[in-house]
Amino acid sequence: MTDTTDPTRIAFSPCPNDTFVFDAWAHGRVPGAPALDVTFADIDITNGVAERREDAYELLKVSYAVLPYVLDDYALLPCGGALGRGCGPLVLTREAGVDLSDKRVAVPSETSTAYLLFRLWAADVVPGGGVGEIVVMPFHEIMPAVRDGKVDAGLVIHEARFTYQNYGLHKLADMGEHWEATTGLPIPLGAIIARRDLGADKLRSYADAVRTSVRMAWDDPEASRPYVMAHAQEMDPAVADQHIGLYVNEFTADLGEDGYAAIRGLLTRAAAEGLVPALAPDALSFP
């Protein structure tokens, strides 16, 4: 039976991993959970909402890279996000082996984890450690822009791992491979955060609802398919399944020690490079 209190407002992407995770909760199938009022929004938008401390949502899907800026007001939920292995962002180009020094690179957000991983990779790999102009655009526009020569390279996420060859593009580098090779840790990508002012009991109830929704999706994957495909931007169902298989994993149900180590490792390394503010010692703790 669904709680009859005011709906819990959440914003997340229309990508298959998010719709798969939240399908059961969004459709009132999680026992005891409040109704869920869903807004679909690109990650750059939700990152901005969190950074501006807007109170339009109780829950948000954001980039792990934005956490150092928002954790005074939001708590990281220990579940529901995207973190794993072999799932990192890619740098794509029209020609193989392009030197990115002084080139124009499209990215989905300058506050995204993908961009943070890109900056760490570029510091190690690109001569001089830098590229030219960074152009922010919605992630679904990046591959066409690279194909059409509007930018020299593109940083892509999610299902682009499976479809970039359809655009005649080449993989210049895999940010996840670089991260895993240099740290041994899984790759933190997207996080679920909740407003701290709602109180510990409410935050724990959200985490319980997310975990239950994830497990229900795993128990009956077909139940979520209409919701997933309705928002998958004409994606091939097989690609949607690959997307879910890659980004919804044990870390989605519970970050665990390895998940928290990966998040802290990313943000500590980025802070050491001067890319983000340093985290407070207990910033990632959950009520």
C-alpha positions as CSV (number, residue, x, y, z in Angstrom):
1,M,0.0,0.0,0.0
2,T,1.4,3.4,-1.0
3,D,1.8,6.2,1.6
4,T,-0.8,9.0,1.1
5,T,1.5,11.9,2.2
6,D,2.7,14.5,-0.3
7,P,4.6,13.1,-3.2
8,T,8.4,13.0,-3.0
9,R,9.8,15.1,-5.8
10,I,12.8,13.7,-7.7
11,A,14.7,14.7,-10.8
12,F,16.8,12.2,-12.8
13,S,17.7,11.5,-16.4
14,P,15.5,9.6,-18.8
15,C,18.4,7.1,-19.3
16,P,17.6,3.4,-19.0
17,N,19.5,2.9,-15.8
18,D,17.6,5.6,-13.9
19,T,14.2,4.6,-15.2
20,F,14.9,0.9,-14.5
21,V,16.0,1.7,-10.9
22,F,13.0,3.9,-10.1
23,D,10.3,2.2,-12.1
24,A,8.7,0.3,-9.2
25,W,8.8,3.3,-6.8
26,A,7.5,5.7,-9.5
27,H,4.6,3.5,-10.2
28,G,3.5,2.9,-6.6
29,R,4.7,-0.6,-6.3
30,V,7.1,-0.1,-3.3
31,P,5.2,-0.9,-0.1
32,G,4.9,2.0,2.3
33,A,6.9,4.4,0.1
34,P,5.5,7.9,-0.6
35,A,4.3,8.6,-4.1
36,L,7.1,9.7,-6.4
37,D,6.7,12.9,-8.5
38,V,9.3,12.5,-11.3
39,T,10.9,15.2,-13.4
40,F,13.3,14.1,-16.2
41,A,16.3,16.3,-16.6
42,D,19.8,16.3,-18.1
43,I,22.6,15.8,-15.6
44,D,23.9,19.4,-16.2
45,I,20.5,20.7,-15.1
46,T,20.2,18.6,-11.9
47,N,23.8,19.5,-11.0
48,G,22.9,23.2,-11.3
49,V,19.7,22.7,-9.1
50,A,21.9,21.1,-6.4
51,E,24.5,23.8,-6.6
52,R,21.9,26.6,-6.4
53,R,20.3,24.9,-3.4
54,E,16.9,25.0,-5.0
55,D,14.1,23.4,-2.9
56,A,12.1,22.1,-5.8
57,Y,13.1,18.5,-5.2
58,E,13.7,16.3,-2.2
59,L,15.9,13.9,-4.3
60,L,18.2,14.5,-7.2
61,K,20.4,12.4,-9.4
62,V,23.7,14.3,-9.8
63,S,27.3,13.8,-10.8
64,Y,29.7,12.6,-8.0
65,A,31.9,15.5,-9.1
66,V,29.4,18.0,-7.8
67,L,29.3,16.5,-4.3
68,P,32.1,18.7,-2.8
69,Y,29.9,21.8,-3.6
70,V,26.6,20.5,-2.2
71,L,27.1,18.2,0.7
72,D,26.5,20.8,3.3
73,D,22.8,20.8,2.2
74,Y,22.4,17.3,0.7
75,A,23.3,13.8,1.9
76,L,24.6,11.1,-0.4
77,L,22.3,8.1,-0.4
78,P,24.2,4.8,-0.2
79,C,22.2,3.4,-3.1
80,G,20.5,4.2,-6.4
81,G,23.4,5.7,-8.3
82,A,25.8,4.6,-11.1
83,L,29.2,3.2,-10.1
84,G,31.0,0.3,-11.5
85,R,33.8,-1.2,-13.6
86,G,34.2,-1.1,-17.4
87,C,31.7,1.7,-17.6
88,G,33.7,4.9,-17.9
89,P,33.2,7.8,-20.3
90,L,34.9,7.8,-23.7
91,V,36.7,10.4,-25.7
92,L,35.7,10.1,-29.4
93,T,37.1,11.6,-32.5
94,R,36.5,11.5,-36.3
95,E,40.0,10.3,-37.0
96,A,42.0,7.9,-35.0
97,G,44.9,9.0,-32.8
98,V,44.1,12.7,-32.6
99,D,46.3,14.9,-30.4
100,L,43.9,16.9,-28.3
101,S,46.2,19.8,-27.5
102,D,44.5,23.0,-28.3
103,K,41.4,21.2,-29.7
104,R,37.7,21.9,-29.2
105,V,36.2,19.2,-27.0
106,A,32.4,18.8,-26.3
107,V,31.5,17.6,-22.8
108,P,28.1,16.9,-21.2
109,S,28.7,19.2,-18.2
110,E,31.7,20.9,-16.7
111,T,30.4,19.7,-13.3
112,S,30.0,16.1,-14.4
113,T,32.0,13.2,-13.1
114,A,32.8,12.4,-16.8
115,Y,34.5,15.8,-17.1
116,L,36.4,15.4,-13.9
117,L,37.7,12.0,-15.0
118,F,38.6,13.6,-18.4
119,R,40.5,16.4,-16.6
120,L,42.5,13.8,-14.6
121,W,43.2,11.8,-17.7
122,A,44.3,14.9,-19.7
123,A,46.6,15.9,-16.9
124,D,48.4,12.5,-17.3
125,V,48.2,12.0,-21.0
126,V,47.7,15.2,-23.1
127,P,50.9,17.1,-23.8
128,G,50.9,20.1,-21.5
129,G,48.0,18.6,-19.6
130,G,45.4,20.7,-21.4
131,V,43.0,20.9,-24.4
132,G,41.7,24.0,-26.1
133,E,38.1,25.1,-25.9
134,I,35.6,23.1,-23.8
135,V,32.0,23.2,-25.3
136,V,29.1,22.1,-23.1
137,M,26.2,20.4,-24.9
138,P,23.5,17.8,-24.1
139,F,25.1,14.4,-24.3
140,H,22.9,13.2,-27.1
141,E,24.2,16.0,-29.3
142,I,27.8,15.3,-28.8
143,M,28.4,12.4,-31.3
144,P,26.6,14.2,-34.2
145,A,28.8,17.3,-33.4
146,V,32.0,15.3,-33.6
147,R,30.8,13.5,-36.8
148,D,29.9,16.8,-38.4
149,G,33.2,18.5,-37.5
150,K,31.6,21.1,-35.2
151,V,34.1,20.0,-32.5
152,D,37.3,18.0,-32.7
153,A,36.4,15.5,-30.0
154,G,33.6,14.6,-27.7
155,L,33.4,13.2,-24.2
156,V,30.5,10.7,-24.2
157,I,28.7,8.7,-21.5
158,H,26.0,6.0,-21.1
159,E,24.8,4.2,-24.2
160,A,27.2,6.0,-26.5
161,R,29.7,3.2,-25.5
162,F,27.6,0.9,-27.6
163,T,26.6,3.2,-30.5
164,Y,29.5,5.5,-31.4
165,Q,30.7,3.3,-34.3
166,N,27.3,4.0,-35.9
167,Y,28.5,7.6,-36.3
168,G,31.8,6.5,-37.9
169,L,33.7,7.7,-34.8
170,H,36.9,6.4,-33.2
171,K,37.6,5.8,-29.5
172,L,40.6,7.9,-28.6
173,A,40.6,6.9,-24.9
174,D,38.5,5.3,-22.2
175,M,38.4,7.4,-19.0
176,G,37.3,4.4,-17.0
177,E,40.2,2.3,-18.1
178,H,42.6,5.0,-17.2
179,W,41.0,5.5,-13.8
180,E,40.9,1.8,-13.0
181,A,44.5,1.3,-14.2
182,T,45.8,4.1,-12.0
183,T,43.7,3.5,-8.9
184,G,42.4,-0.1,-9.0
185,L,39.0,1.4,-7.9
186,P,35.6,1.2,-9.6
187,I,34.4,4.3,-11.5
188,P,32.0,6.7,-9.7
189,L,29.6,8.3,-12.1
190,G,26.2,9.4,-10.8
191,A,24.9,9.8,-7.3
192,I,21.5,10.1,-5.6
193,I,21.3,12.9,-3.0
194,A,18.6,14.0,-0.7
195,R,18.0,17.3,1.2
196,R,19.5,17.1,4.7
197,D,16.8,19.3,6.2
198,L,14.3,16.6,5.8
199,G,15.8,14.7,8.7
200,A,17.5,11.4,9.2
201,D,14.3,9.3,9.4
202,K,13.1,10.6,6.0
203,L,16.5,10.1,4.4
204,R,16.6,6.5,5.6
205,S,13.1,5.9,4.3
206,Y,14.2,7.1,0.9
207,A,17.2,4.8,0.9
208,D,15.0,1.9,1.8
209,A,12.6,2.8,-1.0
210,V,15.4,3.0,-3.5
211,R,16.8,-0.4,-2.5
212,T,13.4,-2.0,-2.7
213,S,12.8,-0.5,-6.1
214,V,16.1,-1.8,-7.4
215,R,15.5,-5.3,-6.1
216,M,12.0,-5.3,-7.6
217,A,13.4,-4.3,-11.0
218,W,15.9,-7.1,-10.8
219,D,13.3,-9.7,-9.7
220,D,11.0,-8.8,-12.7
221,P,12.9,-6.9,-15.4
222,E,10.0,-7.0,-17.8
223,A,7.8,-5.0,-15.5
224,S,10.1,-1.9,-16.0
225,R,10.4,-2.3,-19.8
226,P,7.5,0.0,-20.8
227,Y,8.8,2.8,-18.6
228,V,12.4,2.3,-19.7
229,M,11.6,2.3,-23.4
230,A,9.1,5.2,-23.2
231,H,11.9,7.5,-22.2
232,A,14.9,5.9,-24.0
233,Q,14.9,8.3,-27.0
234,E,14.2,5.7,-29.6
235,M,17.0,3.5,-28.3
236,D,17.2,-0.1,-29.6
237,P,15.9,-2.4,-26.8
238,A,19.1,-4.4,-26.9
239,V,21.1,-1.3,-26.3
240,A,18.9,-0.4,-23.4
241,D,19.4,-3.8,-21.9
242,Q,23.2,-3.4,-22.3
243,H,23.0,0.0,-20.7
244,I,21.1,-1.3,-17.7
245,G,23.4,-4.3,-17.4
246,L,26.4,-2.1,-17.2
247,Y,25.2,0.7,-14.9
248,V,22.8,-1.1,-12.6
249,N,24.9,-3.4,-10.4
250,E,25.7,-4.3,-6.8
251,F,26.9,-0.7,-6.1
252,T,23.4,0.5,-7.1
253,A,21.9,-1.6,-4.3
254,D,24.6,-0.6,-1.8
255,L,27.8,1.4,-2.3
256,G,29.7,-0.7,0.3
257,E,33.3,-0.2,1.2
258,D,34.6,-0.3,-2.4
259,G,32.0,2.2,-3.5
260,Y,32.8,4.7,-0.8
261,A,36.6,4.2,-1.4
262,A,36.1,5.0,-5.1
263,I,34.1,8.2,-4.4
264,R,36.5,9.4,-1.8
265,G,39.5,8.4,-4.0
266,L,38.1,10.4,-7.0
267,L,37.3,13.5,-5.0
268,T,40.5,13.5,-3.0
269,R,42.6,13.1,-6.1
270,A,40.6,15.9,-7.8
271,A,41.0,18.2,-4.8
272,A,44.8,17.5,-4.9
273,E,44.8,18.7,-8.5
274,G,42.8,21.8,-7.5
275,L,39.8,20.8,-9.5
276,V,37.3,20.6,-6.6
277,P,37.2,21.7,-3.0
278,A,38.4,19.2,-0.4
279,L,35.8,17.0,1.3
280,A,35.2,17.3,5.0
281,P,36.1,14.0,6.8
282,D,32.5,13.0,7.4
283,A,31.0,14.5,4.3
284,L,30.0,11.2,2.8
285,S,28.5,9.7,5.9
286,F,24.8,8.8,5.8
287,P,22.4,9.3,8.7
